[in-house]
Amino acid sequence: MLPLTAFKSYDVRGKLGVDLDADMAYRIGRAYVRVIGAARVVTGRDIRSSSAALQEALNRGLVDEGAEVLDLGLCGTEEVYFATDHLGAGGGMMVTASHNPIDYNGIKLVREGARPISGGTGLNDIRDLVGAVAGPAKAGGRVTPVDTRAAFVARVAAFIDPQGLRPLHILVNAGNGIAGPTFDALADRLAAMGVPFRFTRHHHQADGLFPNGIPNPLLPENRPATAEAVRAARADFGAAWDGDFDRCFFFDEAGAFIDGEYVVALLARAFIAKERGARIVHDPRVIWNTQAVVAQGGGVAVVSQTGHAHLKAKMREVDAVYGGEMSAHHYFRNFMYCDSGMIPLVLVAELVARAGKPLSALVADMKAAFPSSGEINFHLADTAAAVAAFEARYLREALAVDQLDGLSLDMGGWRVNLRRSNTEPVLRLNVEARGDAALVAAKVAEISAVIAASQPR
């Protein structure tokens, strides 16, 4: 058996043959049933070449523990979430490596109602059992193919009102991931509702070899493909997904990338317009713009620790209609509090169609009022030394200190969040200011110098 290095805080993920293989997937299936106790489990897989064999092994493990497997086949992660709830299953498992390198794969796991499973809520228990799942197969297990896509796209389309929308031309980039077939079903549903949107599709064919590179639009080097396609198509805006399409990224009519914190504020505005006084949950990295937009709309902003399990729990706790992270994970109360990459697309399209002005104009005022650096990653030999140097330089000057997620300091005219990665020697920096982009740039340069000076020579 392989070592248990594929078990992370929120999912299973690792390099094929090193951290994860078919035997491990089979063992995880058996251990999952023993820990979660699910009699019926939804499974699905992304387009990666390795995913079919891993899902088949996972299904065998579930069946050998006596579970009925409801097999979606090729699908997106959010379709597994939806089907788990829609079919009343005891849990769901998605074989995907999302945006990781091509020689990686993984499994995302949920329990009944698509509630997350993380280290402290069952994943560690599954990990601890995988080495002890030997034994004869139990009776009653079987695989049943299911298709919930029509119901899924109906749920997504229900997030917008088709009345009074002006026509839009939207560029969509599936990145050769699994988004294409699901999006086509959604586009057909919108057309049947009379929604006057037309779409230009880019890198739309699902291909497990990813001929145009691994789809991860969060990386700056991957954005030009969508930006150039938006300009070439003369589209009103563009959207691009990662490999399992649970994250959606936006580009304005000129091909400019819209940073995630401004997308969170846009979606918050959309929900507050429909439900005055609504609670909006956001992550603590970049907060001022989102809090201002929510307050102006009569809503209530609630901060949460970063990470899908934390956001979903906080949303349930405060009955939030929407939760967003600047990393492009967006969560919705009317979607089992789960993240979706299709729902943000229809909501942003509705905003642009009703606003009568381009997407760039919808974010221009926010960017001017609250400029930010975007998340900057430092790959370091000694992250602890860097944090210590940062604290020595800035902590005494801070007007307020928050350690909800990393270290956040309110410095008056500007604010900074610095946090260490849980899985790699990386330090992540975000700086925001009130109406002063030059100050953001100056503070990024200043903090970068402090970090660089802290490292061993």
MOHUVEN-V989971 format. One record per pair of residues at least 6 apart in sequence whose C-alpha atoms are under 6 Angstrom apart, sorted by the first residue. I is the first residue (numbers start at 0). J is the second residue. Records with the same first field share a line. If there is no record, write none. Layout:
I=J, J
This chain:
4=18
5=11, 12, 13, 18
8=117, 118
9=117
10=107
11=105, 106
12=104, 105
13=19, 103, 104
14=102, 103
15=102, 103
21=53, 56
24=56, 57
25=56, 57, 60
26=129
27=129
28=57, 60, 61
29=60, 61, 64
30=125, 128, 129
31=125
37=89
38=66
39=66, 67, 68, 88, 89
40=68, 69, 88, 89, 90, 91
41=68, 69, 70, 83, 91
42=70, 91, 92, 93
43=71, 72, 73, 93
44=50, 72, 73, 74, 93, 94
45=73, 74, 95, 177
46=177, 207
47=207
48=207
62=140, 141
63=136, 137
64=137
65=137, 138, 139, 140
66=140
67=140, 141, 142
68=142, 143
69=143, 144, 145
70=143, 144, 145
71=145, 146
75=243
76=93, 243
77=339
80=113
83=90, 91, 113
84=112, 113
89=110, 111
90=109, 110, 111
91=108, 109
92=107, 108
93=106, 107
94=105, 106
95=104, 105, 106
96=104, 105
97=242, 243
98=214, 215, 241, 242
108=116
109=115, 116
115=308
152=185
155=342
161=194
164=352, 353
165=352
166=195, 196
167=196
168=196, 197, 198, 234, 235
169=198, 234, 235, 236, 237
170=198, 199, 229, 234, 237
171=200, 237, 238, 239
172=201, 202, 239
173=179, 202, 203, 239, 240
174=202, 214
175=202, 203, 204, 205, 206, 209
176=205, 242
177=205, 243
178=244
179=203
214=241, 242
215=241
216=222
226=254
229=237, 254
235=252
236=250, 251, 252
237=249, 250
238=248, 249
239=247, 248
240=246, 247
244=340
245=339, 340
246=327, 328, 340
247=340
249=257
250=256, 257
251=358, 359
259=325, 326, 327
260=325
263=323
264=289
271=277
276=297, 298
277=298
278=298, 299, 300, 319
279=300, 301, 319, 321, 322
280=300, 301, 302, 322
281=302, 303, 322, 323, 324
282=302, 303, 304, 305, 324
284=416
288=369
290=300
303=310
304=403, 404
311=336
320=332
321=330, 331
322=329, 330
323=329
328=338
329=338
330=336, 337, 338
331=337
367=434
368=433, 434
369=432, 433, 434
370=431, 432, 436
371=430, 431
372=429, 430
373=429
374=428, 429
375=427, 428
376=426, 427
377=425, 426
378=425
379=424
384=453
385=450, 453
397=408, 409, 410
398=409, 410
399=408, 409
400=407, 408
401=407
405=417, 418
406=416, 417
407=415, 416
408=414, 415
412=432, 433
413=431, 432
414=430, 431
415=429, 430
416=428, 429
417=427, 428
418=426, 427
419=426
